[in-house]
Amino acid sequence: MNALLIQHGRVVDPATGTDAKLDILIVEGKIVEVKPFLASESARRLDASGLVVAPGFIDMHVHLREPGFEKKETIATGTRAAARGGFTTVCCMPNTKPANDRPEITADIISRARANALVHVLPIAAVTFGLEGEELTDMPALIRAGAVAFSDDGQPVRDSRHMRAALEASRALATLVIDHCEDKSLSRGGCMHEGFHSRRFGLPGIPSSSEEIPVLRDIALAEACDARVHIAHLSTKEAVRAVKEARERGVRVSAEATPHHLLLTDALLESRDPDFKVNPPLRSAEDVEAMVEAVRRGIVDVIATDHAPHAPEEKAVGIEQAPFGIIGLETAVAVLLDRLVRLRVISLSRFIELCSSNPARLLGLGTKGRIAAGADADLTLLDLGRETTVDKSSFESNSRNTPFEGWKLIGAPAATVVGGRIVFPFSPGSASLKNPADRCHS
């Protein structure tokens, strides 16, 4: 019998309203009991004293780059980064080569993940063939092959008729369209947020309206056909307002925020460091304030990293020529524990809701996102007092394009459990846990 007993941890689960010191017994990848003072002679034991035990974190927005761009990232390296960062499940975007626009490609990604992944990998399939916006994919066939949602992320669905048809199909399939909101006719040629700082630095800007116009369009389309739409990487004050007002009138719209859009502003582009270049761009301080308030008030449903790896030489060509994108799997949990939870901007329970129970709910992952008998044994253990410094030279990811290099943080993942297996620390009992000699027992 493959069994694990996690003892003495503070179990925090917003889905069940739990915040108590409890033990968790896991057998064959499932949680079988959650009670105080459990015992098992056959189970391996993990001492979680002083740690928070949360339902496994789910990142809805990750670029694993495989197939086609393995120099940037692979399923193996990306999921090692995820495990180290506290994520038990990642949803991989379809802008690979070939794009994930056919059932056989979805099946291939699942097969590769089964062979190489440390955490669960759930493919998100393309809305249109080749992400070109011209012809809708066979969405029912892609769902049957294992896709969990649809997106042309990296590209908008330009044609409103196609977007409406995709939303109608997703409603029939009880699935989700994840929307990259960008009007390319407005953003083309820009490399940072358009505003005071872009003019001061003499850099071409990307206006807020390039995001806000498609947000309004796709909310209107979702409202017209009573479908769900999920706004990826929300970043502006007016886009937040649009989501809030739509939600108030009953539109089924959800939204995600990235750590960089909650913590960083366009003023940082003064350095012209391409590791601050991301799409949508880092916005103004006023936009960041609105985003944080949206997280606090429940307008934003999910924290997602938009982990977008690029090889160092790709980012080394200068701010205007470098590709958009930063990585986040290994830093997201720690930076948000430090800057939002430790400083009491949001509660620990709210943070776990954003990272676990809400993504599970939106994606229809009924056995994930909670700690209860019958749920998948996917767990994220947090050490709220651990001090770390972001050091990109130690990353598991193939890429190093982080804007958080050198940040000193308090709070970090301590262990990651996937299907009842400890996948991080990579060598159980290592110094990644407090008092390692006392942690794991057979």
DAWO-V552843 format. One record per residue. N is the residue number from 1. PSI is psi in degrees with one decimal (NA if undefined). OMEGA is omega in whole degrees, -180 to 180 (999 if undefined). Layout:
n->(N N)
psi->(PSI PSI)
omega->(OMEGA OMEGA)
This chain:
n->(1 2 3 4 5 6 7 8 9 10 11 12 13 14 15 16 17 18 19 20 21 22 23 24 25 26 27 28 29 30 31 32 33 34 35 36 37 38 39 40 41 42 43 44 45 46 47 48 49 50 51 52 53 54 55 56 57 58 59 60 61 62 63 64 65 66 67 68 69 70 71 72 73 74 75 76 77 78 79 80 81 82 83 84 85 86 87 88 89 90 91 92 93 94 95 96 97 98 99 100 101 102 103 104 105 106 107 108 109 110 111 112 113 114 115 116 117 118 119 120 121 122 123 124 125 126 127 128 129 130 131 132 133 134 135 136 137 138 139 140 141 142 143 144 145 146 147 148 149 150 151 152 153 154 155 156 157 158 159 160 161 162 163 164 165 166 167 168 169 170 171 172 173 174 175 176 177 178 179 180 181 182 183 184 185 186 187 188 189 190 191 192 193 194 195 196 197 198 199 200 201 202 203 204 205 206 207 208 209 210 211 212 213 214 215 216 217 218 219 220 221 222 223 224 225 226 227 228 229 230 231 232 233 234 235 236 237 238 239 240 241 242 243 244 245 246 247 248 249 250 251 252 253 254 255 256 257 258 259 260 261 262 263 264 265 266 267 268 269 270 271 272 273 274 275 276 277 278 279 280 281 282 283 284 285 286 287 288 289 290 291 292 293 294 295 296 297 298 299 300 301 302 303 304 305 306 307 308 309 310 311 312 313 314 315 316 317 318 319 320 321 322 323 324 325 326 327 328 329 330 331 332 333 334 335 336 337 338 339 340 341 342 343 344 345 346 347 348 349 350 351 352 353 354 355 356 357 358 359 360 361 362 363 364 365 366 367 368 369 370 371 372 373 374 375 376 377 378 379 380 381 382 383 384 385 386 387 388 389 390 391 392 393 394 395 396 397 398 399 400 401 402 403 404 405 406 407 408 409 410 411 412 413 414 415 416 417 418 419 420 421 422 423 424 425 426 427 428 429 430 431 432 433 434 435 436 437 438 439 440 441 442)
psi->(130.5 103.1 146.6 133.1 115.9 120.6 147.6 13.8 158.5 106.3 119.2 114.4 100.2 -30.0 -31.5 1.4 26.6 134.6 90.1 160.4 113.4 160.4 153.7 121.1 126.9 131.6 126.0 45.5 2.8 148.4 127.9 -27.2 144.4 101.4 163.2 145.4 48.7 153.9 148.7 124.0 -27.8 -16.6 143.2 142.7 138.2 117.5 112.9 24.2 131.5 1.1 154.0 134.0 115.8 155.7 145.1 134.5 141.5 122.0 110.9 -4.9 90.2 140.5 105.6 -12.5 -13.0 129.6 156.6 -31.0 46.5 -17.7 -32.4 -45.2 155.6 168.4 -39.5 -51.5 -38.4 -37.7 -25.0 -41.2 -41.5 -45.6 -44.2 -33.5 -0.4 8.1 132.2 -16.3 135.9 143.6 119.5 131.6 157.4 4.7 60.3 -172.4 104.2 159.4 151.7 77.4 6.4 150.3 -36.4 -29.1 -41.4 -46.8 -36.5 -41.6 -43.0 -41.9 -44.7 -41.0 -40.3 -34.4 -29.3 -11.7 142.9 -23.3 171.2 136.2 119.6 116.1 137.3 126.3 162.5 148.0 -41.6 153.1 130.9 11.6 28.5 -6.0 14.0 -34.4 130.2 143.4 170.6 86.7 -42.2 -40.6 -36.2 -37.8 -43.9 -31.5 -13.8 2.1 146.9 -11.5 179.7 142.6 148.0 31.2 139.7 -26.7 143.5 158.3 99.7 -40.6 119.6 -32.0 -41.3 -40.5 -41.6 -42.9 -38.6 -41.3 -40.3 -41.1 -40.3 -34.4 -43.9 -30.9 -2.1 42.3 -166.7 137.7 124.1 120.3 118.1 104.4 102.2 125.3 102.4 -25.9 -22.6 -33.4 -17.8 130.3 -12.2 156.8 -3.9 173.3 135.0 124.2 -156.9 -46.6 -35.7 -38.0 -38.6 -37.7 -8.2 33.3 144.2 136.2 158.8 113.9 152.4 -34.3 -23.8 -22.5 -41.7 -35.7 -51.2 -28.3 -47.3 -41.5 -47.1 -25.4 -43.3 -40.6 -42.3 -38.8 -39.9 -35.4 14.5 47.9 165.9 141.2 139.7 121.7 115.0 152.9 59.0 140.6 -9.0 156.7 -43.4 -30.6 -38.6 -45.7 -42.3 -43.0 -44.8 -49.0 -36.5 -43.2 -40.2 -27.4 12.0 6.8 140.3 71.8 135.5 169.4 155.2 155.0 146.4 155.5 -38.8 -30.8 -10.5 -18.4 -16.6 150.8 169.5 -16.4 -24.9 -17.1 -3.5 -30.8 -15.5 26.7 119.1 -13.8 -7.6 3.8 116.6 159.1 119.2 157.4 162.5 130.5 -171.9 164.5 -35.1 -40.8 -42.4 -43.1 -42.0 -37.9 -44.4 -41.7 -36.6 -36.7 -44.3 -39.6 -0.8 7.6 -39.1 132.1 -27.8 141.7 127.4 148.8 -28.6 43.9 112.6 86.1 143.6 144.9 148.2 -40.0 -25.8 -38.3 -10.7 9.2 2.8 156.5 -38.1 -31.0 -22.9 150.0 154.2 147.5 142.1 160.9 157.5 -6.8 -35.0 -5.2 -22.2 -51.3 -45.3 -43.8 -34.2 -34.3 -40.9 -49.8 -21.2 -46.9 -51.3 -37.5 4.8 30.1 -42.0 159.8 162.7 -41.7 -42.3 -40.1 -44.8 -38.2 -43.8 -31.9 -11.9 -70.4 -37.1 -47.0 -40.5 -41.2 -46.6 -34.5 -1.8 33.8 80.3 -24.8 5.9 168.3 15.4 158.9 97.7 159.2 130.9 -15.0 157.5 142.2 61.7 117.6 144.0 121.4 131.7 138.3 103.0 -12.1 -2.2 134.0 128.6 163.0 129.0 123.3 100.3 -19.4 -17.7 2.5 149.6 -26.0 151.4 -21.5 167.2 11.3 73.5 141.5 0.8 12.0 130.6 -6.0 132.8 125.1 152.8 121.7 131.3 160.0 139.6 -32.2 153.3 125.6 123.4 117.7 33.7 1.1 136.6 108.4 -14.0 133.2 149.0 -29.4 100.2 137.5 3.7 177.3 -0.4 -18.5 152.6 146.9 61.5 -32.4 -21.5 -1.0 -50.5 129.5 144.7 NA)
omega->(177 -174 178 176 177 -171 167 179 172 -177 179 -177 -180 -178 180 -180 -175 168 -173 175 -173 172 -179 177 -178 176 177 172 179 173 -180 177 173 -175 172 168 175 177 176 -180 -174 -174 167 -175 175 180 -179 179 179 -178 170 175 -176 170 -173 -179 -177 177 -177 -169 -176 174 179 171 180 10 167 -176 -173 176 179 -177 171 175 -180 -177 -180 -180 169 176 179 -180 179 -179 176 -179 178 179 172 176 -172 -178 -169 -175 175 178 4 176 178 -176 180 -178 -179 177 175 -180 179 178 178 179 178 -180 179 -178 -166 -171 173 180 178 177 -180 -177 167 -176 -178 172 -179 -180 179 -175 -174 175 -173 -174 -179 174 176 -172 177 -180 179 175 179 -180 177 176 -179 180 -176 178 167 -170 -169 176 172 168 -169 -174 -177 178 178 -180 178 179 178 178 178 178 -180 177 179 -178 -177 179 -168 168 178 -161 171 -173 180 171 -174 179 178 -175 -173 177 -179 178 176 179 178 -180 -176 -174 178 177 -180 -177 -179 -179 -180 -172 174 -174 176 -178 179 173 -170 180 178 174 179 179 -172 169 179 179 178 178 -177 -177 176 179 175 173 -179 -178 179 173 174 -175 -176 -180 -177 175 175 180 -179 179 180 -177 177 179 -178 178 170 177 -177 -179 174 -176 178 174 175 176 -176 177 176 -170 -173 179 -179 178 -179 180 175 180 -174 178 -178 176 172 -178 -175 -179 -1 -173 169 -173 -177 177 178 177 179 178 179 179 179 178 178 175 -179 -171 177 176 171 -176 -165 164 177 -173 -166 179 -173 -176 171 178 -177 -178 177 -179 -173 -173 179 -171 -176 -177 -175 177 174 170 174 178 -176 -174 -175 -177 -168 -175 -177 -177 -179 173 -178 -169 179 -176 -179 -179 174 171 172 179 175 180 178 178 180 176 -179 -174 -172 -172 179 175 179 180 -177 -178 179 -179 -169 -179 179 176 177 178 -177 178 180 179 174 -179 176 -173 174 179 -175 172 -173 -179 -176 177 178 173 180 -179 -174 178 -179 -175 172 178 173 -173 -173 -171 179 173 -173 -179 177 180 175 -168 172 -175 -176 171 177 179 178 -178 -178 -179 179 179 175 -179 170 0 -175 170 -175 -177 -179 -176 177 174 174 175 -169 -177 -176 -168 -171 -179 175 999)
